[in-house]
Amino acid sequence: MKDTARMLVSALAASVVFLVLFLLLHWNLILCILLCVGIYFGLFFLLKPSRKIAGVNVESVPGGEEIRKLLDDAQADLTEIDQAIKAIADPSAKDDALTLHATGAKILAYLEENPDKIRLARRFFTYYLDTAAKLLERYVDFQNTGLRSEEVKKILQKTAQALPALNNAFEKQFTRLMQGELMDVEADIELLKSTLKMEGGQ
């Protein structure tokens, strides 16, 4: 709930209580005012939305506010990319942008569940994802001008050519983030092979 809505709901509830206590029940004016002020602030803080990371309140996670901001900014970048995709006319560039968005969304979903790895993805947040959103936004802007000059064509072509490279950077980032899981799976496979070998030998 936004702050304005919280203020309105809290003020309305406090006003209703004041009217009931003072006008209908004829309570003491000062007591009514004190109670209503308490109700207002109590409701205002109770209605504060709980922001979570991996199901845990932001306040209880070390650096939680910064992490939550990174994730929120990343989601905003992904939304910009998605909006740009809808406007891209060139089928090849659209396909590359869709792949880029899908990879970015997977990384973000993974980091939402593994916030301890967010520090490893700082470059993904602050550079790659932000750059992808800006490039696609500019691509659509140039495309929508309707200009067919060599300069505009060159910019559109260069932007389209940069998308696979950006997606490659996204995939490398994702692989790096999952390095621990990849190593765990490799260890499990080696253990399974050893176990099967021993049992076969017996």
N, C-alpha and C positions, 0 to 999 in steps of 0.2 A: 504494500500500500504506500502511495506517495505521501510525502510530508504534508501537503495541502489537504489531502483527503483525511489523513490522520487527525489533523488539527480540527477540521470541520466536524468529524464524527465525535471527537472528544468534547468539543465545545457544545455540540447539540445535546449530548448525553448529560453534561454538567448543567446545561440550562434547564433541561427537563426536570432533573433532580431538584434544582433550586426552586423551580416553580411549584413542584409538588410539596416540598418541605416548607417553603415560606408562605405560599398563598393558600394551599389547601390544609396543611397540618399546623400552620402558624408557629413554626419553630423560630428560635431566636435568629435575627438577621446575620449577626457575626458568625454564629455556628454554621448557618447555611452556606455563607460565603466560603468559610474555611473548608467545609466538606466538599463543596463544588470545585474549589481549586485543586484539592487532593484528587478528586475523581478525574478532572481534566488531565492532570499530569500523569496519573496512574494509567489511564486509558491510552494516552499518547505514547507512553513507553511500552505498554503491553502490545499495542498494534504495530510496533516496529517490526518490519519483516526480518526473519532470520536468514542471513546470507550464509550459504553452506558451500563447502568444498569436500567432495567425496562423502557427503552425508554428515560432515562435522561442521559445527558453527565456526564461521570465520574468526570470531574473537578468540577461540581456543586454539587456533593454529598459529605457530610462530611465523610472523610475517604474513599473516592471513589476509590482511587488507590489501597489501601489495600484490599478493598472488591472485586474489579475487579480481583486482583491477586489470592485471595482465590477461586473465581469462575473459573478462568482459570486453576488453579492447579487442582481443582476438576474435570474439564472437561478432563484434561490430564489423571487423575486417571481412570475415566470412560472409556476412550479410551483404556487404558492398560488392564482394565478388559475385555472389549469387544474383544480385540485381543487374550487374554488368553482363553476366552470361545471357540473361533473358533478352538483352538488347543487341548482342553480337550477331551480325548477319552472316559472316563467313563461317561455313560449316566446320572447317578444319580448326580454326581458332576457337570456335565454340566447344568442340570436343576436347581440345587441350585445356581450356578453361574449366570445363566440367571435371576433368581428371584432377586438375589442381585443387578445385573446391572439395572434391571427395577425399583426397589425401589430407588436406588441411582439416577437414571435419573429423577424420579418423584420429589425427594427432591430438586435436582438441579434446575429443571424447576420452582418449587414453589418458591425457594429462588431468582431466577432471577426476578420473578414478585413481590417478597416481600423482597427487600434488607434490610429493617429495622429489619428483623428477623435473619439476617446472624450472628449477634453476639451470638445468642442462639445456632447456629449450629457450633460453632468453633470446638468443640470436634469431630463432624461428619467429618469436613474438615481435621483437623490436625491429627486425629488418625484413626477413623473407616474406612473412605474411602481409606486413604493411606495404611492402614494395609491390607485391602481387595485386593488392587491392587498388593501389594508386595507378599502376600500369593499365589495368583493365578499365578503370574509370576514364583514364585519358584516351584509351583506345576507342571507347564508345563515344566520347566527346568528339574526337577527330572523325570517326565514322559518320556521326550524325551531322557534321557540317555539310556533307554532300560534296565537298571539294575533291577533285580528281587530279590535283597537281602532283608532280613527281615527289615533292617534299612530303606531302600527306601520305601518298602511297608507300613511300619508304618508311615512314614512321609506323604505319599500320603493319607493314611486313616485318620490320624489326621487332615490334611488340609481339606479333604472332610467333616469331622464331624464338623469342625469349621464354615463352610459356613452357615448352618441354624441359628447358634447362632449369627453370624454377621448380617444376614438379620433381625433377631429379634431385634437387636440393632438399625438397620436402621429404622425399623418400629416404634420402641419406639420414636426415634428421630423425625420422621415425625409427629407422634401423638402429641408430645410435641410442635412442631412448630405450629401445627394447633389448639392448645388448645383454642385460642381466637375464631376462627371460630366455633369450636365445641360448645363452651359455647353460642355463638350467636344463633346457630341453636336450642339448648335446650331451650333458652329463648323464641325464636319465637314459638316453639311447645307449651310451657306452656301458652303463651299468646293466641295462637289459641284455646287451650283447654278451657281456661277461657272464651274467647269470645263465643265459641260454647255453653258452659254451660249456660252463661247468656242469649243468644238468645233462647236456648231451654227452659229455665225457663220462658221467656216472652211468 
